[in-house]
């Protein structure tokens, strides 16, 4: 296997992991908001699970 392909695969994997961590952090933040603010922005009703993929 070409070493460049290995590096590319590792970067792709770490990028996906970073995206998953960011999504989880954002979801935790939104869930920590007061109920009235969540209702005003439509969270989570307007956004399905994993809506950004």
Residue pairs with C-beta under 8 A, 6 or more apart in sequence:
23 50
23 52
30 38
30 41
30 43
30 44
31 38
31 43
31 44
33 43
38 44
